[in-house]
Amino acid sequence: TMVTPAVVQALQAALPGLVSIYQDAPLAYKLAESVPFIGADTAQASYDVSGRGIGVGIVDSGIDATHPDLAHTAKNVKLVGPITDTPAGGYLYVDMADTDTTSGHGSHVASTIGGSGAASAGSARVRRGVAPGATLVGVGTGEGLSILYALQGFDYLMKPEVRETYNVRVISNSWGTSGEFAPYNPISLAAKRAYDTG
């Protein structure tokens, strides 16, 4: 149905308190605007930096490293759960080209951080991330992210063979919470441990 003045009047009459009506439309992608908005393009040009040589661990729904903008994902694993039922058991990580098999949220985050712009090359508005030269390390923890799965993501990225091989200096965790900062929350402790080790 088209949004016409008659439709608006009918809806306003039937729904007191209605403040706006919009026709459905595709969402616009704003990465081309957001990078300049925060000054990342100026920093890249002024200091000749791109994130090259820096590893960024992304604990999220995963990364679709088959996308041209994310082809520089150096390591991409999916957390698939415990390999034993014992309290001392470990977790199984599976290497996959596309670990973002659900929502695409992790791929979106990875692109904002380090998208290369390859998919929009040649267009008037190349969409590159904040640090397009960074080495991406994806840890797909799925959509039902829990404290234990997030902690396993931290543990994976903190393994010396991962942290040192990819020079992981940044860990992205893009989820929300509610309430006041809790310094002894396991996620807070894991973030502090990561910070303390560089």
C-alpha positions as a printed NumPy array, in Angstrom:
array([[  0.   ,   0.   ,   0.   ],
       [  1.256,   3.466,  -0.899],
       [  1.47 ,   6.072,   1.843],
       [ -1.061,   8.649,   0.668],
       [ -2.676,  11.526,   2.592],
       [ -5.869,   9.434,   2.883],
       [ -3.937,   6.485,   4.394],
       [ -2.186,   8.848,   6.828],
       [ -5.518,  10.396,   7.906],
       [ -7.123,   6.985,   8.407],
       [ -4.179,   5.722,  10.475],
       [ -4.018,   8.872,  12.585],
       [ -7.746,   8.604,  13.314],
       [ -7.413,   4.946,  14.31 ],
       [ -4.131,   5.254,  16.236],
       [ -4.063,   8.195,  18.644],
       [ -0.488,   9.23 ,  19.44 ],
       [  0.885,   8.161,  16.043],
       [  3.837,  10.449,  15.296],
       [  5.106,   9.314,  11.882],
       [  4.49 ,   7.015,   8.949],
       [  7.155,   5.872,   6.498],
       [  7.01 ,   3.862,   3.313],
       [  9.244,   0.778,   3.488],
       [ 12.527,   1.323,   1.673],
       [ 15.967,  -0.254,   1.568],
       [ 18.379,   0.94 ,   4.228],
       [ 21.286,   3.075,   3.104],
       [ 24.829,   1.973,   3.901],
       [ 26.76 ,   4.758,   5.586],
       [ 30.324,   3.423,   5.946],
       [ 31.496,   5.937,   3.336],
       [ 30.232,   8.707,   5.637],
       [ 31.064,   7.239,   9.055],
       [ 34.815,   6.86 ,   8.482],
       [ 35.248,  10.575,   7.615],
       [ 32.78 ,  11.537,  10.366],
       [ 35.079,  10.144,  13.071],
       [ 38.189,  11.484,  11.326],
       [ 39.65 ,   8.078,  10.461],
       [ 40.382,   9.095,   6.871],
       [ 42.283,  12.168,   8.12 ],
       [ 44.28 ,  10.034,  10.548],
       [ 45.056,   7.528,   7.775],
       [ 46.328,  10.288,   5.479],
       [ 48.072,  12.464,   8.093],
       [ 49.951,   9.671,   9.803],
       [ 50.199,   7.247,   6.877],
       [ 48.535,   4.48 ,   8.873],
       [ 46.113,   1.79 ,   7.791],
       [ 46.338,  -0.738,  10.605],
       [ 48.855,  -2.787,   8.61 ],
       [ 50.676,  -5.249,  10.843],
       [ 48.11 ,  -5.016,  13.637],
       [ 45.842,  -7.957,  14.382],
       [ 42.246,  -7.317,  15.381],
       [ 40.384, -10.165,  17.039],
       [ 36.65 ,  -9.988,  16.457],
       [ 34.502, -11.985,  18.895],
       [ 31.063, -11.908,  17.298],
       [ 28.708, -13.991,  15.146],
       [ 31.654, -14.743,  12.815],
       [ 33.147, -13.266,   9.655],
       [ 32.273, -14.03 ,   6.046],
       [ 35.842, -13.968,   4.743],
       [ 34.577, -14.902,   1.266],
       [ 33.392, -11.278,   0.896],
       [ 35.913,  -9.252,  -1.171],
       [ 36.194,  -6.57 ,   1.547],
       [ 37.168,  -9.185,   4.143],
       [ 39.552, -11.333,   2.086],
       [ 42.437, -10.254,   4.355],
       [ 40.976, -12.262,   7.245],
       [ 44.041, -14.243,   8.298],
       [ 42.334, -16.66 ,  10.682],
       [ 38.647, -17.433,  11.019],
       [ 37.292, -19.966,  13.474],
       [ 33.861, -20.979,  14.694],
       [ 33.385, -22.041,  18.29 ],
       [ 31.36 , -25.219,  18.036],
       [ 31.249, -26.294,  21.667],
       [ 32.947, -28.542,  24.164],
       [ 34.891, -31.54 ,  22.944],
       [ 34.482, -33.335,  26.266],
       [ 31.962, -33.277,  29.082],
       [ 34.571, -33.011,  31.807],
       [ 35.059, -29.755,  33.707],
       [ 38.655, -29.661,  32.436],
       [ 37.596, -30.158,  28.824],
       [ 38.425, -27.7  ,  26.082],
       [ 36.43 , -26.153,  23.295],
       [ 36.503, -27.092,  19.653],
       [ 37.271, -24.393,  17.104],
       [ 36.725, -25.129,  13.418],
       [ 38.557, -23.166,  10.708],
       [ 36.063, -21.972,   8.092],
       [ 36.098, -19.374,   5.322],
       [ 32.639, -18.184,   6.394],
       [ 31.978, -18.437,  10.123],
       [ 29.118, -15.904,  10.024],
       [ 26.383, -18.387,   9.213],
       [ 23.506, -16.583,  10.946],
       [ 22.958, -12.819,  11.062],
       [ 25.909, -11.168,   9.326],
       [ 26.515,  -8.951,  12.377],
       [ 30.137, -10.042,  12.786],
       [ 30.844,  -9.402,   9.102],
       [ 29.352,  -5.925,   9.475],
       [ 31.577,  -5.254,  12.503],
       [ 34.644,  -6.628,  10.696],
       [ 33.942,  -4.374,   7.7  ],
       [ 33.571,  -1.297,   9.906],
       [ 36.896,  -2.128,  11.541],
       [ 38.923,  -3.246,   8.558],
       [ 36.918,  -3.551,   5.356],
       [ 39.258,  -3.101,   2.381],
       [ 36.764,  -1.402,   0.068],
       [ 37.429,  -3.967,  -2.679],
       [ 33.725,  -4.533,  -3.373],
       [ 33.142,  -0.821,  -4.041],
       [ 36.407,  -0.188,  -5.921],
       [ 35.854,   2.03 ,  -8.941],
       [ 32.729,   3.647,  -7.556],
       [ 32.56 ,   7.286,  -6.536],
       [ 32.127,   6.251,  -2.897],
       [ 34.544,   3.556,  -1.83 ],
       [ 33.462,   2.028,   1.474],
       [ 36.557,   1.217,   3.513],
       [ 36.824,   0.492,   7.213],
       [ 38.653,   2.459,   9.872],
       [ 41.802,   0.311,   9.57 ],
       [ 41.608,  -1.361,   6.139],
       [ 45.13 ,  -2.762,   6.39 ],
       [ 44.574,  -4.563,   9.695],
       [ 44.851,  -8.335,   9.943],
       [ 41.441,  -9.716,  10.903],
       [ 41.096, -12.723,  13.203],
       [ 37.498, -13.881,  13.49 ],
       [ 36.063, -15.904,  16.347],
       [ 32.48 , -16.868,  15.587],
       [ 30.596, -17.515,  18.803],
       [ 27.153, -17.676,  17.227],
       [ 24.075, -15.605,  17.926],
       [ 23.199, -16.973,  21.361],
       [ 26.257, -15.348,  22.85 ],
       [ 26.73 , -16.179,  26.517],
       [ 29.417, -15.263,  29.018],
       [ 31.077, -18.671,  28.606],
       [ 31.185, -18.451,  24.818],
       [ 32.536, -14.888,  24.943],
       [ 35.216, -15.998,  27.404],
       [ 36.189, -18.837,  25.091],
       [ 36.6  , -16.208,  22.361],
       [ 38.95 , -14.22 ,  24.585],
       [ 40.839, -17.388,  25.529],
       [ 41.311, -18.299,  21.876],
       [ 42.684, -14.865,  20.986],
       [ 44.944, -14.856,  24.043],
       [ 46.643, -18.13 ,  23.087],
       [ 50.289, -17.171,  22.441],
       [ 50.293, -18.947,  19.074],
       [ 47.306, -16.841,  17.957],
       [ 48.168, -13.561,  19.67 ],
       [ 51.796, -13.565,  18.532],
       [ 51.306, -15.032,  15.054],
       [ 48.761, -12.35 ,  14.096],
       [ 50.047,  -9.602,  16.441],
       [ 46.606,  -9.25 ,  18.023],
       [ 46.593,  -5.825,  19.699],
       [ 42.839,  -5.152,  19.595],
       [ 39.865,  -7.33 ,  20.54 ],
       [ 36.431,  -6.197,  19.416],
       [ 33.368,  -7.279,  21.369],
       [ 30.225,  -5.733,  19.94 ],
       [ 27.411,  -6.573,  22.295],
       [ 25.358,  -4.621,  24.79 ],
       [ 24.529,  -4.944,  28.44 ],
       [ 22.485,  -3.211,  31.075],
       [ 23.25 ,  -1.942,  34.533],
       [ 26.357,  -0.409,  36.022],
       [ 29.931,  -1.402,  35.214],
       [ 30.816,  -4.544,  37.162],
       [ 34.613,  -4.815,  37.583],
       [ 34.461,  -8.481,  38.632],
       [ 32.208,  -9.621,  35.814],
       [ 34.095, -12.363,  33.919],
       [ 33.997, -10.31 ,  30.692],
       [ 35.47 ,  -7.306,  32.527],
       [ 38.21 ,  -9.534,  33.963],
       [ 38.964, -11.047,  30.543],
       [ 39.142,  -7.578,  28.969],
       [ 41.501,  -6.391,  31.733],
       [ 43.675,  -9.473,  31.303],
       [ 43.874,  -8.821,  27.571],
       [ 44.746,  -5.18 ,  28.191],
       [ 47.45 ,  -6.123,  30.718],
       [ 49.115,  -8.44 ,  28.199],
       [ 49.107,  -5.779,  25.512]])
